[in-house]
Amino acid sequence: MGHGKYIDPFKAGDSLGLRPRNDNVTPSEASVSHHRVKAGETLNLEYVVLPGESRDIDINIDLIGPGAEAHIKALYLCKADEKVNFRILMHHRAPGCRSTQLINGIAGGEAQVNFGGTIVVAPDAQQTEAYQENHNIVLTETAKVDTRPQLEIYADDVKCSHGATVGQLNADELFYMRSRGVPEAEARTLQMLSFLSPVIPAGREEEIEQVLRSYAE
Amino acid sequence: MLDIINLHAKIGDKEILKGINLHIGPGEVHAVMGPNGAGKSTLSDVLTGRPDYEVTEGSILYKGEDLLAKSPEERAWAGLFLSFQYPIEIPGVTITAFMKAAVNAKRKAQGLPELKAGDFLKLMKQKMALVQMKPEFAKREVNVGFSGGEKKRNEIFQMALLEPDLSILDETDSGLDVDALKIVADGVNTLRSPEKSAIIITHYHKLLEYVQPDVVHVLKAGQIVKTGGRELIDAIESQGFDQF
């Protein structure tokens, strides 16, 4: 259950740090986006952050009508000194809405990645389903990943979960593949590809595989 | 094929192998038997190049070359294969993707062109049939959700596909029921030839009833304490390892 008092962001304005609404900007053009999803509508957002890009991705989603849905998939790949920040606020304001978030990424070099994700379920938003997952692989000792998922739930009939992991490429898997003759770089590519595959947008599989190939070497 | 000379190896500060000597000729099948903790799995890990172990003394010649100077993948390309005691699960990677990468890397190392997709799938299907693996396993993630028997069959399938010159079977019989053991043993026997050698590591005689070794070694406390023929298997079965 939530802690403290529920604050309606539409009345509280900037006290929750919300930016002005800007429905006309698509996520690929701007890093700040605010979406209101009405009854029966579905919003799908996909983000890909490739090596060399530093990005601040700030997403505010209000599910304002019954049965609204929002789904976010994001992947990041850093290999130098990129700074990538995700800040996601998923606000369930109406009953029967559903949201999913899956953000997977790999940080190498001296990259710094921050993930802050909050799911708020308003008192009226009964029968909410809200899921958030953020999984990270850190390849070097100098890369830093900080992940802070939060749930604030003010309704009682909800299904919500969040999970975050920060890990490394599995050494046993790597040795197993190498012992069968898969070169180390290729084995790492296969591991990274499988880790990222749930968040690779349809049609971009080959492009991401190419990026990973150069990344693993 | 393989010459192990005075091999000492440790993990961390713990010395596990304390002077192993072993000579394996072409076409020979050697059994290495011993109690738990004798160093059997360490021997197979050192042979395949697992990074956790440090060789402190001795040498290994494989086909006349310094095996320890090679990376794990280079050893595989040179025809070495380890069937893992505990095969590793690789979520998100299918058996087809895994084996295609392995087969083509080996072919590349040998200066051969990559196999065409159709030819590769045909070859895979043929080798899977050898250990009675259903064709749908080709699309499954490597070892994920497999039973113990399915994992071991998957190991022998990979062995058949990669056609190694020296196979090491590390406790391949552990956790297998009689039917699975027979399937695995039949698979191994099919792959025997006058040029291909194998090391069968086990603490149990069962697999050796089906796959008959030419030479039997007893490994105890990091050393080979006895070498003989098949009569050693019976001696171990009746009187255990304490007699050595």
Chai-1 contact restraints between the chains, C-beta under 6 A:
chainA,res_idxA,chainB,res_idxB,connection_type,confidence,min_distance_angstrom,max_distance_angstrom,comment,restraint_id
A,D172,B,I88,contact,1.0,0.0,6.0,A-B,restraint_1
A,E173,B,I88,contact,1.0,0.0,6.0,A-B,restraint_2
A,E173,B,I90,contact,1.0,0.0,6.0,A-B,restraint_3
A,F175,B,R50,contact,1.0,0.0,6.0,A-B,restraint_4
A,Y176,B,I88,contact,1.0,0.0,6.0,A-B,restraint_5
A,R178,B,P72,contact,1.0,0.0,6.0,A-B,restraint_6
A,R178,B,E73,contact,1.0,0.0,6.0,A-B,restraint_7
A,S179,B,T48,contact,1.0,0.0,6.0,A-B,restraint_8
A,S179,B,P72,contact,1.0,0.0,6.0,A-B,restraint_9
A,S179,B,L82,contact,1.0,0.0,6.0,A-B,restraint_10
A,R180,B,A76,contact,1.0,0.0,6.0,A-B,restraint_11
A,R180,B,A102,contact,1.0,0.0,6.0,A-B,restraint_12
A,G181,B,E73,contact,1.0,0.0,6.0,A-B,restraint_13
A,G181,B,A76,contact,1.0,0.0,6.0,A-B,restraint_14
A,G181,B,W77,contact,1.0,0.0,6.0,A-B,restraint_15
A,G181,B,A102,contact,1.0,0.0,6.0,A-B,restraint_16
A,G181,B,A105,contact,1.0,0.0,6.0,A-B,restraint_17
A,G181,B,K106,contact,1.0,0.0,6.0,A-B,restraint_18
A,V182,B,A101,contact,1.0,0.0,6.0,A-B,restraint_19
A,V182,B,A102,contact,1.0,0.0,6.0,A-B,restraint_20
A,V182,B,A105,contact,1.0,0.0,6.0,A-B,restraint_21
A,P183,B,E73,contact,1.0,0.0,6.0,A-B,restraint_22
A,P183,B,A105,contact,1.0,0.0,6.0,A-B,restraint_23
A,E186,B,A101,contact,1.0,0.0,6.0,A-B,restraint_24
A,L190,B,V93,contact,1.0,0.0,6.0,A-B,restraint_25
A,S194,B,G92,contact,1.0,0.0,6.0,A-B,restraint_26
A,S194,B,V93,contact,1.0,0.0,6.0,A-B,restraint_27
A,S197,B,G92,contact,1.0,0.0,6.0,A-B,restraint_28
